[in-house]
């Protein structure tokens, strides 16, 4: 049984969606849930749920990290041995072997810094990367990094490619995943200096490297893994989310304000619109894995609802069951021998 730690103080509306989603996940996926956070706030919400027969326990952590925690103050809270915030306490459970994965909808920066200090990096990985799943015309694509590392070196991109390839294969089920470098043109020689310098590293690596890919090719499904720096990746993510929402909202407004024939047509396309909204909804995946740290860490949106929390736990469970962390360690070790 997978043991998943949930930061009950993570979401913007904590602890209600965090606890409710965790209970739903325990019921539907048969996982053990460890809720970490202020017990005085968690227990009333938990008591209102039907938890009979479910494997759920609470670990008290009286403090929490917020968006206000930055710089040196954040580092001190993340690294101190006696830290009592929910992220530190939760990740220590993973580090000590009491849990298999950690999930939070809290501050992304705080999650990354805490993971680095509490769990450390996989040997051979310089920087961890956030790797959400993008919907594509042919299925899905792991895109990394999307914000953890605005500035990268070519070696960082190669490590992202190796980690993303293993994750796409083990968790997403992609056979011999196709890996591409995000660029402003698919021809070799296109791109900024970072992309040009990374190209020979990718060509020499044990990856199914298909070359440069433009944004439209990522969405078109040309690759299973799209590698880029955190600045470019974050722009891609925010743009994709905004465009998806714009399309759905625009069509719905047009139907609402249209004539009778338009409204009748709207009823006919309603199922398709629902499917499109679901496809573009980040809550379907729930959270993005932080690849490269020595433990399974998932970070979701602050606005996550119970469904998003539940889905994030499902994805973490899948990663635990296929032993993706061990596979990533092996792949990075192999790359160091070259």
Buried (B, 14 or more C-beta within 10 A) or exposed (E): EBBBBBBBBBBEEBBBBBBBBBBBBBBEBEBBBBBBBBBEBBBEBBEEBEBEEBEBEBBBBBBBBEEEBEEEEBBEBBBEEEBEBBBBBBBBBBBEEEBBBBBBBBBBBBBBBBBBBBBEBBEBBEBBBBBBBBBBEEEBBBBBBBBBBEEBBBEBBBBBBBBBBBBBBBBBEBEEBBBBBBBEEBEBEBBEEBBBBBBEBBEEBEBBBBBBBBBEBBBBBBBBBBBBBBBBBBBBBEEBBEEBEEBBEEBBEEBEEEEEEEEEEBEEEEEEBEEBBEEBBBBBBBBBBBBBBBBBBBBBBBEBBBBBBBBBBBBBBBBBEBEBBEBBBEBBEEBEEE
